[in-house]
């Protein structure tokens, strides 16, 4: 996930092309492995695994890939053990950035992340240097077509959501981390609701609006990070410049 609350920034890395999809599937596969090792292979008894499976389906990951990942993590005693780490710093133009990683080689990953920041004119900082600018919450994006905002609001709030934001052609539903799974599962039961994405995210409390030149500098760093298999998520507080489409 990248960026602020705009849903198209949240979804930027999904489905750009075959290589991008393969990259997303690799990252989700690691999340499946971690969830299985932590809570077992049965989604009915593993809420974290249910959340990752929902994320995988929203990203159009084939069921065969999901099931294969679960079986591999559950049955292979020699399976890779991934370590979760989070790095914080500043991208160019003073944009605060948080990078979540999942890796089997920590030294390689931190070296690469530091190199990306340095190469793009950013600076990697110490733990806590920017995280106070972000709130950790569940973010569920659903398609707005065919749905009344008040009805979605009532359904989501009744399920335990904190807020619903109408944003272009989607609704963004925000929840506490504790209520994320139950809100997502409630929405999934309604066949008329199309979930675009659902994940625990870091939402910035303040944002910085970037012009076209600044956006290019920040986007270069985002792309480098997201192309790295060890990087799971990139969050930042920049509002990226969007080129208006010609008619």
VEXDREN-2710 file (C-alpha; in Angstrom, 1 decimal):
% VEXDREN-2710
k/r/px/py/pz
1/UNK/0.0/0.0/0.0
2/UNK/1.3/3.4/-0.8
3/UNK/0.2/6.9/0.1
4/UNK/-2.6/8.6/1.9
5/UNK/-6.3/7.9/1.9
6/UNK/-6.9/8.1/-1.8
7/UNK/-7.9/4.6/-2.9
8/UNK/-6.0/4.7/-6.2
9/UNK/-2.8/5.4/-4.4
10/UNK/-3.5/2.5/-2.0
11/UNK/-4.0/0.2/-5.0
12/UNK/-1.1/1.6/-7.2
13/UNK/1.0/-1.5/-7.0
14/UNK/-1.7/-4.0/-7.8
15/UNK/-2.2/-5.3/-11.3
16/UNK/0.0/-2.9/-13.3
17/UNK/1.3/-5.8/-15.4
18/UNK/2.2/-9.5/-15.1
19/UNK/5.5/-8.7/-13.4
20/UNK/3.8/-6.5/-10.8
21/UNK/1.2/-9.2/-10.1
22/UNK/3.8/-11.8/-9.6
23/UNK/5.6/-9.5/-7.2
24/UNK/2.4/-8.9/-5.2
25/UNK/1.7/-12.7/-5.1
26/UNK/5.3/-13.3/-3.8
27/UNK/4.7/-10.8/-1.0
28/UNK/1.3/-12.3/-0.1
29/UNK/2.8/-15.8/-0.2
30/UNK/5.2/-14.7/2.5
31/UNK/2.4/-13.3/4.6
32/UNK/0.6/-16.7/4.3
33/UNK/3.7/-18.5/5.5
34/UNK/4.0/-16.3/8.5
35/UNK/0.3/-16.5/9.4
36/UNK/0.3/-20.3/9.1
37/UNK/3.4/-20.7/11.3
38/UNK/1.9/-18.4/13.9
39/UNK/-1.6/-19.8/14.1
40/UNK/-1.9/-23.0/12.1
41/UNK/-3.2/-23.9/8.6
42/UNK/-6.9/-23.8/9.4
43/UNK/-8.5/-20.4/8.5
44/UNK/-11.5/-21.2/10.7
45/UNK/-9.1/-21.1/13.7
46/UNK/-6.6/-18.5/12.5
47/UNK/-8.0/-15.0/12.1
48/UNK/-4.7/-13.7/10.7
49/UNK/-4.7/-16.3/8.0
50/UNK/-8.3/-15.4/7.1
51/UNK/-7.3/-11.8/6.7
52/UNK/-4.3/-12.7/4.4
53/UNK/-6.5/-15.0/2.3
54/UNK/-9.0/-12.2/1.9
55/UNK/-6.2/-9.9/0.8
56/UNK/-4.9/-12.5/-1.6
57/UNK/-8.4/-12.9/-3.2
58/UNK/-8.8/-9.1/-3.5
59/UNK/-5.5/-9.1/-5.4
60/UNK/-6.8/-11.9/-7.7
61/UNK/-4.3/-14.4/-6.5
62/UNK/-5.4/-17.9/-7.7
63/UNK/-6.9/-20.3/-5.2
64/UNK/-4.3/-22.9/-6.2
65/UNK/-1.5/-20.5/-5.2
66/UNK/-3.2/-19.7/-1.9
67/UNK/-3.8/-23.4/-1.0
68/UNK/-0.3/-24.4/-2.1
69/UNK/1.2/-21.7/0.1
70/UNK/-0.8/-22.9/3.1
71/UNK/0.2/-26.5/2.6
72/UNK/3.8/-25.7/2.1
73/UNK/4.0/-23.6/5.3
74/UNK/2.1/-26.2/7.3
75/UNK/4.0/-29.3/6.1
76/UNK/7.6/-28.3/5.4
77/UNK/9.8/-28.3/8.5
78/UNK/12.5/-26.7/6.4
79/UNK/10.4/-23.9/5.2
80/UNK/12.0/-20.4/5.3
81/UNK/11.5/-18.5/8.5
82/UNK/10.7/-14.8/7.7
83/UNK/11.5/-12.0/10.1
84/UNK/9.3/-8.9/10.2
85/UNK/11.0/-5.5/10.5
86/UNK/9.9/-1.9/10.0
87/UNK/12.0/1.0/8.8
88/UNK/11.3/4.7/9.0
89/UNK/12.7/7.8/7.4
90/UNK/12.1/10.6/5.0
91/UNK/11.7/10.5/1.3
92/UNK/12.7/13.5/-0.8
93/UNK/10.7/16.7/-0.2
94/UNK/10.3/16.0/3.5
95/UNK/7.8/13.2/2.9
96/UNK/7.5/10.8/5.9
97/UNK/7.8/7.1/5.0
98/UNK/7.4/3.8/6.7
99/UNK/8.6/0.5/5.1
100/UNK/7.4/-2.9/6.3
101/UNK/9.7/-5.8/5.4
102/UNK/9.5/-9.6/5.6
103/UNK/12.8/-11.3/5.0
104/UNK/15.0/-14.3/5.5
105/UNK/18.1/-12.2/5.4
106/UNK/17.8/-9.0/7.6
107/UNK/21.3/-7.6/6.7
108/UNK/20.5/-7.8/3.0
109/UNK/17.2/-6.1/3.5
110/UNK/18.3/-3.2/5.6
111/UNK/21.3/-2.6/3.3
112/UNK/19.0/-2.5/0.3
113/UNK/16.4/-0.2/2.0
114/UNK/19.2/2.2/3.1
115/UNK/20.6/2.2/-0.4
116/UNK/17.2/3.0/-2.0
117/UNK/16.8/6.0/0.4
118/UNK/20.3/7.3/-0.2
119/UNK/20.1/6.9/-4.0
120/UNK/16.8/8.8/-4.2
121/UNK/17.9/11.7/-1.9
122/UNK/16.0/10.5/1.2
123/UNK/17.3/9.5/4.6
124/UNK/16.6/6.4/6.7
125/UNK/16.0/7.3/10.3
126/UNK/15.6/5.6/13.7
127/UNK/12.6/3.7/14.9
128/UNK/9.8/6.1/15.9
129/UNK/11.1/9.1/13.9
130/UNK/8.0/9.3/11.7
131/UNK/5.6/6.6/13.0
132/UNK/3.9/9.0/15.3
133/UNK/2.6/10.8/12.2
134/UNK/0.6/7.7/11.2
135/UNK/-2.4/5.8/12.8
136/UNK/-2.5/2.1/12.4
137/UNK/-6.0/0.9/11.4
138/UNK/-8.0/-1.4/9.2
139/UNK/-8.8/0.0/5.8
140/UNK/-11.4/-1.7/3.6
141/UNK/-12.1/-0.4/0.1
142/UNK/-15.3/-1.4/-1.6
143/UNK/-16.8/-0.4/-4.9
144/UNK/-19.5/2.3/-4.6
145/UNK/-21.5/1.4/-7.7
146/UNK/-25.0/0.2/-6.8
147/UNK/-24.7/1.2/-3.1
148/UNK/-26.2/4.0/-1.1
149/UNK/-23.7/5.8/1.2
150/UNK/-26.1/5.8/4.1
151/UNK/-26.8/2.1/3.8
152/UNK/-23.1/1.2/3.6
153/UNK/-22.4/3.5/6.6
154/UNK/-25.1/1.8/8.7
155/UNK/-23.8/-1.7/7.7
156/UNK/-20.2/-0.9/8.4
157/UNK/-20.9/1.0/11.7
158/UNK/-23.1/-1.8/13.0
159/UNK/-20.3/-4.3/12.2
160/UNK/-17.9/-2.2/14.3
161/UNK/-16.3/0.2/11.8
162/UNK/-15.2/3.7/13.0
163/UNK/-15.8/5.7/9.8
164/UNK/-16.9/5.5/6.1
165/UNK/-15.4/7.9/3.6
166/UNK/-16.9/8.3/0.1
167/UNK/-13.9/8.7/-2.4
168/UNK/-14.7/9.0/-6.1
169/UNK/-16.2/5.6/-7.1
170/UNK/-15.3/3.7/-3.9
171/UNK/-16.1/3.8/-0.2
172/UNK/-13.2/3.6/2.3
173/UNK/-14.2/1.9/5.5
174/UNK/-11.9/2.5/8.5
175/UNK/-11.8/0.3/11.6
176/UNK/-9.8/-0.3/14.6
177/UNK/-7.2/-3.1/14.3
178/UNK/-9.3/-5.2/16.8
179/UNK/-12.5/-4.9/14.7
180/UNK/-10.9/-5.2/11.3
181/UNK/-11.6/-8.9/10.8
182/UNK/-15.2/-8.9/11.9
183/UNK/-16.0/-5.8/9.8
184/UNK/-14.4/-7.4/6.7
185/UNK/-16.2/-10.7/7.3
186/UNK/-19.6/-9.0/7.7
187/UNK/-19.1/-7.2/4.4
188/UNK/-18.0/-10.4/2.7
189/UNK/-21.4/-12.0/3.6
190/UNK/-23.2/-9.5/1.4
191/UNK/-22.8/-10.8/-2.2
192/UNK/-23.6/-7.3/-3.6
193/UNK/-20.5/-5.8/-2.0
194/UNK/-17.3/-5.9/-4.0
195/UNK/-14.2/-5.6/-1.8
196/UNK/-11.3/-4.0/-3.7
197/UNK/-8.8/-4.3/-0.9
198/UNK/-8.8/-5.0/2.8
199/UNK/-5.8/-4.7/5.1
200/UNK/-4.4/-3.3/8.2
201/UNK/-2.7/-0.1/7.2
202/UNK/-0.9/3.0/8.4
203/UNK/-2.9/6.2/7.6
204/UNK/-1.1/9.5/7.9
205/UNK/-2.6/12.1/10.3
206/UNK/-1.2/15.0/8.1
207/UNK/-0.3/15.0/4.5
208/UNK/2.0/17.0/2.1
209/UNK/0.8/18.0/-1.3
210/UNK/3.4/17.4/-4.0
211/UNK/3.8/19.0/-7.4
212/UNK/4.7/17.0/-10.5
213/UNK/8.5/17.3/-10.0
214/UNK/8.3/16.4/-6.4
215/UNK/6.0/13.5/-7.1
216/UNK/8.6/12.1/-9.6
217/UNK/11.3/12.1/-7.0
218/UNK/9.1/10.4/-4.3
219/UNK/7.7/7.9/-6.8
220/UNK/11.2/6.8/-7.8
221/UNK/11.9/5.7/-4.2
222/UNK/8.4/4.1/-3.8
223/UNK/9.0/2.1/-7.0
224/UNK/12.5/0.9/-5.9
225/UNK/11.1/-0.2/-2.6
226/UNK/8.1/-1.9/-3.9
227/UNK/10.1/-3.8/-6.5
228/UNK/12.1/-5.4/-3.7
229/UNK/10.6/-8.8/-2.8
230/UNK/11.6/-8.2/0.9
231/UNK/9.4/-5.1/1.1
232/UNK/5.8/-5.8/2.0
233/UNK/4.3/-2.3/2.3
234/UNK/5.4/1.3/1.8
235/UNK/3.4/4.0/3.5
236/UNK/3.9/7.8/3.2
237/UNK/2.2/11.1/3.8
238/UNK/2.6/12.6/0.4
239/UNK/-0.4/13.5/-1.9
240/UNK/1.1/12.6/-5.2
241/UNK/0.5/14.8/-8.2
242/UNK/-1.9/13.3/-10.7
243/UNK/-1.7/14.1/-14.4
244/UNK/-5.1/14.9/-15.7
245/UNK/-6.3/12.5/-18.4
246/UNK/-7.1/13.9/-21.8
247/UNK/-10.5/13.3/-23.2
END
